[in-house]
């Protein structure tokens, strides 16, 4: 039996429509973005109701994540893990 050598996780295609160049000063703005990601994920039927965002020191988005556990058949594809992995890749 050949074991898989790669794992490929993706965010939904609607993520490409987002305009995330703004700054998000303060906790309220940051949490509002995460909630918006969760709402869009549910509305688009692309995952569960969880969104996550990694910000830099200048209040700008480094990476985002949404829940993809069922869609990707991967128990690690939680929103915060997706955001962390994408932020690590970007940084």
Biotite code that builds the C-alpha atoms (Angstrom):
import biotite.structure as struc

atoms = struc.array([
    struc.Atom([0.000, 0.000, 0.000], chain_id="A", res_id=1, res_name="UNK", atom_name="CA", element="C"),
    struc.Atom([1.285, 3.439, -0.940], chain_id="A", res_id=2, res_name="UNK", atom_name="CA", element="C"),
    struc.Atom([0.935, 6.031, 1.795], chain_id="A", res_id=3, res_name="UNK", atom_name="CA", element="C"),
    struc.Atom([0.142, 9.638, 0.814], chain_id="A", res_id=4, res_name="UNK", atom_name="CA", element="C"),
    struc.Atom([3.195, 11.905, 0.905], chain_id="A", res_id=5, res_name="UNK", atom_name="CA", element="C"),
    struc.Atom([1.431, 15.235, 0.693], chain_id="A", res_id=6, res_name="UNK", atom_name="CA", element="C"),
    struc.Atom([-1.453, 17.070, 2.259], chain_id="A", res_id=7, res_name="UNK", atom_name="CA", element="C"),
    struc.Atom([-3.116, 19.891, 0.355], chain_id="A", res_id=8, res_name="UNK", atom_name="CA", element="C"),
    struc.Atom([-5.420, 22.248, 2.258], chain_id="A", res_id=9, res_name="UNK", atom_name="CA", element="C"),
    struc.Atom([-7.191, 25.202, 0.683], chain_id="A", res_id=10, res_name="UNK", atom_name="CA", element="C"),
    struc.Atom([-9.386, 28.113, 1.644], chain_id="A", res_id=11, res_name="UNK", atom_name="CA", element="C"),
    struc.Atom([-12.638, 28.591, -0.282], chain_id="A", res_id=12, res_name="UNK", atom_name="CA", element="C"),
    struc.Atom([-12.499, 30.473, -3.581], chain_id="A", res_id=13, res_name="UNK", atom_name="CA", element="C"),
    struc.Atom([-14.629, 33.335, -2.228], chain_id="A", res_id=14, res_name="UNK", atom_name="CA", element="C"),
    struc.Atom([-11.601, 34.394, -0.169], chain_id="A", res_id=15, res_name="UNK", atom_name="CA", element="C"),
    struc.Atom([-10.115, 35.862, -3.369], chain_id="A", res_id=16, res_name="UNK", atom_name="CA", element="C"),
    struc.Atom([-12.981, 38.393, -3.446], chain_id="A", res_id=17, res_name="UNK", atom_name="CA", element="C"),
    struc.Atom([-12.016, 39.904, -0.077], chain_id="A", res_id=18, res_name="UNK", atom_name="CA", element="C"),
    struc.Atom([-10.368, 43.311, 0.187], chain_id="A", res_id=19, res_name="UNK", atom_name="CA", element="C"),
    struc.Atom([-8.037, 42.987, 3.184], chain_id="A", res_id=20, res_name="UNK", atom_name="CA", element="C"),
    struc.Atom([-5.588, 45.853, 2.616], chain_id="A", res_id=21, res_name="UNK", atom_name="CA", element="C"),
    struc.Atom([-7.118, 48.039, 5.347], chain_id="A", res_id=22, res_name="UNK", atom_name="CA", element="C"),
    struc.Atom([-5.846, 48.332, 8.880], chain_id="A", res_id=23, res_name="UNK", atom_name="CA", element="C"),
    struc.Atom([-7.929, 46.921, 11.705], chain_id="A", res_id=24, res_name="UNK", atom_name="CA", element="C"),
    struc.Atom([-7.125, 48.994, 14.786], chain_id="A", res_id=25, res_name="UNK", atom_name="CA", element="C"),
    struc.Atom([-8.545, 47.717, 18.056], chain_id="A", res_id=26, res_name="UNK", atom_name="CA", element="C"),
    struc.Atom([-9.951, 44.404, 19.149], chain_id="A", res_id=27, res_name="UNK", atom_name="CA", element="C"),
    struc.Atom([-13.489, 45.197, 17.969], chain_id="A", res_id=28, res_name="UNK", atom_name="CA", element="C"),
    struc.Atom([-12.410, 45.663, 14.334], chain_id="A", res_id=29, res_name="UNK", atom_name="CA", element="C"),
    struc.Atom([-10.295, 42.516, 14.435], chain_id="A", res_id=30, res_name="UNK", atom_name="CA", element="C"),
    struc.Atom([-13.037, 40.359, 15.930], chain_id="A", res_id=31, res_name="UNK", atom_name="CA", element="C"),
    struc.Atom([-15.590, 41.796, 13.475], chain_id="A", res_id=32, res_name="UNK", atom_name="CA", element="C"),
    struc.Atom([-13.430, 40.600, 10.559], chain_id="A", res_id=33, res_name="UNK", atom_name="CA", element="C"),
    struc.Atom([-13.167, 37.092, 12.031], chain_id="A", res_id=34, res_name="UNK", atom_name="CA", element="C"),
    struc.Atom([-16.943, 37.002, 12.518], chain_id="A", res_id=35, res_name="UNK", atom_name="CA", element="C"),
    struc.Atom([-17.489, 38.177, 8.931], chain_id="A", res_id=36, res_name="UNK", atom_name="CA", element="C"),
    struc.Atom([-15.252, 35.363, 7.669], chain_id="A", res_id=37, res_name="UNK", atom_name="CA", element="C"),
    struc.Atom([-17.266, 32.843, 9.693], chain_id="A", res_id=38, res_name="UNK", atom_name="CA", element="C"),
    struc.Atom([-20.558, 34.234, 8.354], chain_id="A", res_id=39, res_name="UNK", atom_name="CA", element="C"),
    struc.Atom([-19.359, 34.077, 4.755], chain_id="A", res_id=40, res_name="UNK", atom_name="CA", element="C"),
    struc.Atom([-18.099, 30.535, 5.229], chain_id="A", res_id=41, res_name="UNK", atom_name="CA", element="C"),
    struc.Atom([-21.534, 29.403, 6.394], chain_id="A", res_id=42, res_name="UNK", atom_name="CA", element="C"),
    struc.Atom([-23.431, 31.433, 3.785], chain_id="A", res_id=43, res_name="UNK", atom_name="CA", element="C"),
    struc.Atom([-21.288, 29.982, 0.996], chain_id="A", res_id=44, res_name="UNK", atom_name="CA", element="C"),
    struc.Atom([-21.633, 26.473, 2.464], chain_id="A", res_id=45, res_name="UNK", atom_name="CA", element="C"),
    struc.Atom([-17.858, 26.068, 2.412], chain_id="A", res_id=46, res_name="UNK", atom_name="CA", element="C"),
    struc.Atom([-17.340, 25.138, 6.056], chain_id="A", res_id=47, res_name="UNK", atom_name="CA", element="C"),
    struc.Atom([-18.254, 25.660, 9.644], chain_id="A", res_id=48, res_name="UNK", atom_name="CA", element="C"),
    struc.Atom([-19.032, 28.910, 11.470], chain_id="A", res_id=49, res_name="UNK", atom_name="CA", element="C"),
    struc.Atom([-15.502, 29.836, 12.531], chain_id="A", res_id=50, res_name="UNK", atom_name="CA", element="C"),
    struc.Atom([-13.134, 32.463, 11.133], chain_id="A", res_id=51, res_name="UNK", atom_name="CA", element="C"),
    struc.Atom([-9.661, 33.452, 12.282], chain_id="A", res_id=52, res_name="UNK", atom_name="CA", element="C"),
    struc.Atom([-7.187, 36.188, 11.402], chain_id="A", res_id=53, res_name="UNK", atom_name="CA", element="C"),
    struc.Atom([-3.492, 36.750, 12.140], chain_id="A", res_id=54, res_name="UNK", atom_name="CA", element="C"),
    struc.Atom([-2.540, 40.429, 12.294], chain_id="A", res_id=55, res_name="UNK", atom_name="CA", element="C"),
    struc.Atom([0.863, 42.087, 12.339], chain_id="A", res_id=56, res_name="UNK", atom_name="CA", element="C"),
    struc.Atom([1.996, 44.835, 14.722], chain_id="A", res_id=57, res_name="UNK", atom_name="CA", element="C"),
    struc.Atom([0.604, 47.466, 12.303], chain_id="A", res_id=58, res_name="UNK", atom_name="CA", element="C"),
    struc.Atom([-2.935, 46.027, 12.546], chain_id="A", res_id=59, res_name="UNK", atom_name="CA", element="C"),
    struc.Atom([-2.777, 44.625, 9.020], chain_id="A", res_id=60, res_name="UNK", atom_name="CA", element="C"),
    struc.Atom([-3.887, 41.153, 7.971], chain_id="A", res_id=61, res_name="UNK", atom_name="CA", element="C"),
    struc.Atom([-1.092, 38.623, 7.594], chain_id="A", res_id=62, res_name="UNK", atom_name="CA", element="C"),
    struc.Atom([-3.352, 35.610, 6.980], chain_id="A", res_id=63, res_name="UNK", atom_name="CA", element="C"),
    struc.Atom([-6.908, 34.421, 7.400], chain_id="A", res_id=64, res_name="UNK", atom_name="CA", element="C"),
    struc.Atom([-8.501, 31.066, 8.001], chain_id="A", res_id=65, res_name="UNK", atom_name="CA", element="C"),
    struc.Atom([-11.947, 29.531, 8.038], chain_id="A", res_id=66, res_name="UNK", atom_name="CA", element="C"),
    struc.Atom([-13.104, 26.141, 9.227], chain_id="A", res_id=67, res_name="UNK", atom_name="CA", element="C"),
    struc.Atom([-12.503, 23.496, 6.536], chain_id="A", res_id=68, res_name="UNK", atom_name="CA", element="C"),
    struc.Atom([-12.568, 20.295, 8.620], chain_id="A", res_id=69, res_name="UNK", atom_name="CA", element="C"),
    struc.Atom([-15.408, 18.508, 6.826], chain_id="A", res_id=70, res_name="UNK", atom_name="CA", element="C"),
    struc.Atom([-14.751, 19.952, 3.368], chain_id="A", res_id=71, res_name="UNK", atom_name="CA", element="C"),
    struc.Atom([-11.076, 18.906, 3.430], chain_id="A", res_id=72, res_name="UNK", atom_name="CA", element="C"),
    struc.Atom([-11.611, 15.685, 5.445], chain_id="A", res_id=73, res_name="UNK", atom_name="CA", element="C"),
    struc.Atom([-8.918, 16.866, 7.827], chain_id="A", res_id=74, res_name="UNK", atom_name="CA", element="C"),
    struc.Atom([-9.361, 17.212, 11.575], chain_id="A", res_id=75, res_name="UNK", atom_name="CA", element="C"),
    struc.Atom([-6.557, 19.826, 11.672], chain_id="A", res_id=76, res_name="UNK", atom_name="CA", element="C"),
    struc.Atom([-8.276, 22.205, 9.221], chain_id="A", res_id=77, res_name="UNK", atom_name="CA", element="C"),
    struc.Atom([-9.722, 24.448, 11.930], chain_id="A", res_id=78, res_name="UNK", atom_name="CA", element="C"),
    struc.Atom([-9.867, 28.165, 11.153], chain_id="A", res_id=79, res_name="UNK", atom_name="CA", element="C"),
    struc.Atom([-7.119, 29.192, 13.571], chain_id="A", res_id=80, res_name="UNK", atom_name="CA", element="C"),
    struc.Atom([-4.781, 26.416, 12.397], chain_id="A", res_id=81, res_name="UNK", atom_name="CA", element="C"),
    struc.Atom([-5.368, 27.374, 8.764], chain_id="A", res_id=82, res_name="UNK", atom_name="CA", element="C"),
    struc.Atom([-4.584, 31.024, 9.604], chain_id="A", res_id=83, res_name="UNK", atom_name="CA", element="C"),
    struc.Atom([-1.444, 30.084, 11.573], chain_id="A", res_id=84, res_name="UNK", atom_name="CA", element="C"),
    struc.Atom([-0.119, 27.829, 8.799], chain_id="A", res_id=85, res_name="UNK", atom_name="CA", element="C"),
    struc.Atom([-0.738, 30.452, 6.122], chain_id="A", res_id=86, res_name="UNK", atom_name="CA", element="C"),
    struc.Atom([0.881, 33.154, 8.257], chain_id="A", res_id=87, res_name="UNK", atom_name="CA", element="C"),
    struc.Atom([3.959, 30.980, 8.811], chain_id="A", res_id=88, res_name="UNK", atom_name="CA", element="C"),
    struc.Atom([4.181, 30.333, 5.089], chain_id="A", res_id=89, res_name="UNK", atom_name="CA", element="C"),
    struc.Atom([3.890, 34.042, 4.316], chain_id="A", res_id=90, res_name="UNK", atom_name="CA", element="C"),
    struc.Atom([6.362, 35.186, 6.954], chain_id="A", res_id=91, res_name="UNK", atom_name="CA", element="C"),
])
